[in-house]
Amino acid sequence: MHTTRRFCGIVAAGFFLTIVSTAPAQYSGGTGEPNDPYQIATAADLIALGETPEDHGKQFLLTADIDLDPNLPGGKVFDRAVVASYPLGISFSGVFDGNGHLIRHLTIMGGSHLGLFAQLTYGEVRDLGLVDADITGTGDYIGALAGYNDGYVAQCYSTGRVSGGSYVGGLVGFNHWGYVGAVAGCCSSAAVDGNTRVGGLVGANVCTVIDCYARGSVSGDFGVGGLVGVNDMEMGMGGPATGYIARCYSTGLLAGQNEVGGLVGQNWWGDVGERSPAILSAEVAYSFWDIQSSGTVISASGTGLTTAEMQTAQTFLEAGWDFVNETANGTDDTWWILEGRDYPRLWWELAEEETLNP
């Protein structure tokens, strides 16, 4: 079966598997070990994963695009996260490799800790697209991919809409420090709405967001940011965990009441409500937002630029961003750009662009 990915801001054609009503005995193959991960090929496989918490520390590989449209035969509107649902399940601590595939039309109407995953703890999710997600929560910790992340999320993206109370993000609600707590090489164009700590990509961050972008509109009351609502610092048994954002940008239109910023709504420091010396403050580096498309020249951190500046490679090269076909800033080739026509995109989106526009 031929598939192509839909990535942030661009629609790629493809064929999607529809929901089947009969769940397999144990997924579509595999043993759950690193060299033989469980294979997730159908909606029934995915739902079975959610209903089998004893497997939440195992290895999984998505082998096909899955359509969770509730209007399809056998479809449903979920009332909690699909995997590691809160408070009934346990955190996902395994590895879920999206393998470049999509999960489409994930629809959830519930309380808190909503997303494909309720919570990741040391778990890893990579190379996965969530397309046309529709997540509505009455509580906190809401994101298309994960409500609460104490793990590692890489090369993932989301489109659609996400809404909730506090800690609401287009991809991740709360990027907590834990021992990993990183969101890297990810993007979102989802429209996001919440009350406090609301961000286009991440609602609140107390660990690392690096090489990411957000393009969706964002609205809320307090701590509203185009990329991250609140970038914070927290104290734990291992010492301070500092919110760190680097080489990121946002472009989405913003609406809010207090602490609203083009890139970051609020850049905090301190623990348990008490502010620490500035030397321990959260940090934002080499990151930008579009002052025209966002509708604001204000941000707690980051540098505001015009649309033309944001669509110019030199802007980012001077800030040390590693682009394809240059070596001065490194050889990882993290970013590429259609000069003067679009904003920077991530390396894994390049193949899709070449497929669409050979």
N, C-alpha and C positions, 0 to 999 in steps of 0.2 A: 504494500500500500504506500503510495507516494504522499508525503506530507511536507509542508513548508511551515515555517514559524511566523506568527504574527508578533512583531516587536513594538516597542514603545512608539506610538505616533504613526505607525505605518501598518497597513493591512496587507498581509500576504495571502494569496489564495491557498487553499488546501482542502483536504478531505478529513472528516472527523468521525471517529467511532461513536456510535450512539449507545445509550444505556441498554444493558441487557438485564433481565430480571432474575436470572438464575445465577447465584454466586458459585464459583468453583470451590472445590474442597479445600485447596490451599493455593490461592492465587493462580497465576498462569505458568508456573514453573519456578525452578530455583530452590535453594535450601536456606537462603537468608544469610549465608556466609559471604565474606568479602570477595572471594573468588567465584561465587555462584549466588548472586543476590536473588531475592524473590522478584519475580517479574509481575509488574502491574500493567495489564493490557486492557482492562475494561473497568467500567464504573463499579461493577460488582466487586472486582479485586480491590479497588480503592476503599469501598465501604467495608469490605472484610478486614482490611488493615485497621480501619478505625475501630472495629468491633473486637479486635484481638490485641489488647494491651500488652500481653506477654511477648508480642513481637516488636514492640516499639523501640527495642534496642538493636534490631537486626538491620540488614542491608537490603535496599530496595532499588529496582531499576524500572523506570517507566518505559515501556516498549511501544507505546502507541499514543496518539492524541485521544483524549477522552472528553466527551460532551456530557455535562451534568445538567443540561437544560431541563427544568422541572416540567416543561410542557411536552417533553418526549415521553413515550410509553415507558413506564417504570421509573420516571423521574420523580424528584422530590425537592421540597424546600427544607433544608436542614435547619434544625433549631439549636444546633451547637456546632462547634468545630468538627470537621470530618475526622481528624486524627487527634488523639490525646485530648478528647473533649473534657471540658472543665465543668463541674468538679468530679465527674465520674471516672475519667481515665487517668493515665499517668503521662508525664512529659515524654516527648519523643526524643530519644537519645541515640538513635541509629543514624543511618545515612539514607537519604532519599535522592537519588540521581534522576533528574528529569530527562536526561539524555536528549535534550533539545526539543522535547515534546511539549504540548499544551494541555492544560486542563481548562475547559471552556464552560462558561455559564454557571460557575459555582454560586449558588444562591443560599444565603443564610439569613434567617430572622430569629434573633435570640437575645441573650443577656450579655455576658462578658466573656473575655478570652475567646474571641471569634476569629476565624480564618480557616484556611485549609488545615493548619495546625494550631491548636490552642496554645501550646508552649513547647519550645525547644530547649532542652537542657543538655548541653554538650553535643547535641545532635547537629547534623549537617544537611542542608538542602541546597542543591546546586542545579544549574542549567535547566530551569523550569519556567514556563510562561503560564500565567493565569490571565485568561482573556475574557473580557466582558463579565467580570465578577460583580456580584450584587450582594454586599454585606451590610446588614443593618443590625446594630446592637443597641440595647437600652442601657448597657453598662459600659465598663472600661476594658482597655486592652483589645483593640479591634484593628485588624489588618487583613488584607487579602490573602497573604501568605501565612502570617503568624501573628497572633495577638501579643505574644510575649516571647522574646528571643534571648535565651542564654546560650545560644549555639552559634553556628556559622552559616550565613546565607550568602551565596555567591552566584553571579550570572543568572539572576532571576528577575522577572519583571511582571507587572500587572497593568491591566486596563479595566475600566468599568467604573464602579462607584463604591465608596466605603463610608459608613457613618456610624457614630457612636457617641459616648460620653467623653471620657478622658483617655489619653494615650491612644490616639487614633491616627493611623498612617496608611498611605496608599498601599504599602507593601507590608510593613511591620508596625505594630502598635507601640511597643516598648522594646527598645534595644538595650537590654540590661547588661551589667558588666560580667557577672559570672566569672568564668575563666577564659571565655572566648568573646561572645557578644559582638560579633562583627557582621556588618553588612558591606559586601565588597562587590564592585562591578555590577551593580543592579540599577534598575530604573523603574519608574511608574508614570503612567499618564492618567491614572484613576482620579476622578473627582472625589474630594475628601471633605467631610463635614463632621464637626464635633463641638464639644464645649471647651475643654481645656487640653493643652498639649496635643495640638493637631498639626500634622505635617504632610506634605505631598508625598514623601517617601516613608518617613519614620515620625511617629508622634512625639516620642521623647527618646533621647540618646544619652547613655552614660558609659558608652564604650566607644566603638569605632564605626564610622561610616566613611568609606573611602572609594574614590573613583565611581561615583554614582550621580544620577540626575533625576529630577522630577519635573513633569510638564503639566500636571493636572491642576485644576482650580482647587483652592483650599479656603474653607470658611470655618469660623469658630468664634469663641468669646475671648479667650485668654491664651497666650502662648501659641500663636498661629504662625507657621513658617512655610515658605514655598517648598523647602526640602525637609527641614526638621522643625517641629514646633518648639521644643525646649531642649537645649544641649546642656547637660548637667554634669555634676560631679557628686560622687557618693563615697562614703567611707565604709569599709568592710573589714573582715578579719585579716585580709591580706594587705590592708592599707588603702590608700585612695584609688578609686577608679575614675578616670577623668574622661569626660565626653570629648572625643576627638573627631573632627570632620576635616577631610583633606581632598583636594582635587574633585570638587563636586559643583554642580550648578542647578539652578531652578529657573523656570520661566512662567509658572502658572499664575493666574489672576487670584489675588488675595482679597478676603473680606473678613474683618474681625473688629473687636472692641478695644482690647488692650494687649500690649506686647505683641504686636503684629510685625513681621519682618519678611522682606523679600526672600531671603535665604533661610534665616533662623529667627524665630519669634523672640526667643529669650535665651541668653547665654548665662547660665547660672554657675555658682560655685558654692561649696559648703556641703554639709551633711545634716540630715534630719532637720532641715529648715534653718540651720545656722550657717552663716557665711564664713568661709575660711579665708586666709590671706590670699591675695590675688595670685601669688605664685602657684597656687593649686587650682587655679580657675580652668574651666573647660576651654578648649582651643578649637579654632577654625582657621584653616590655612589654605591658601591658593584656591579659593572658592569664590563663585560669582553668582549674581542673579541679574535678570533682565528687568531694568527699571521701567521699561515701556509696557511689556506684556503683563507684568505683575501688577502694575498700577501703583507702585510705591518706590520711593527713593530711600526708604528706611529699612534697616535690618540690624539685628543685634550684632551680627558678625558678617563677614564676607565683603565683597566689592561689587557695587552696582555698576552696570554697564548698559549701553544702548543695545538695541537689537543688532545693529550693524557690527558693533564691537564683539558681540557674543557669537557672531557668525564668521568671525575672522580667526584663522588658525594662529596668527602671531600673538593674539591676546593670551592664549593658553600656553603657547610655546615659551613665552617670556616668563610664565609662572611655573615652568618646569614640568608641564604635562608631557607625557610620553606618547607621541603620535606615530602612526604607521609612516614608514618611509623617512624617518629622521632618527638619528642616533645620539644627538647631543644630550637628550634627556633620558636616554636609556634605550634598551632594545626589546622591551616587553611588548611594544606596540599596543598600548592599552586603548588609545583613542584614534578616531579618524573623523574627517569632516568633509562635507560638500561645501567648499568655500563660497561664502556669499549667498548660499541658498538654504542652509540649515545650521542647526547647532551641532556641537560635537556629539558623536555617538560612540558606543563601546565596540571593542574589537569584534565581539561575537555577533554584532549586528551587520558587520561588513559583508559576510557571505550572503546574507539574505538580500542586501541591497544590490549586490552584483547579480543575483539571480533575477531580481525584478527589473533591473536596468543594465543589461549586459552591454 
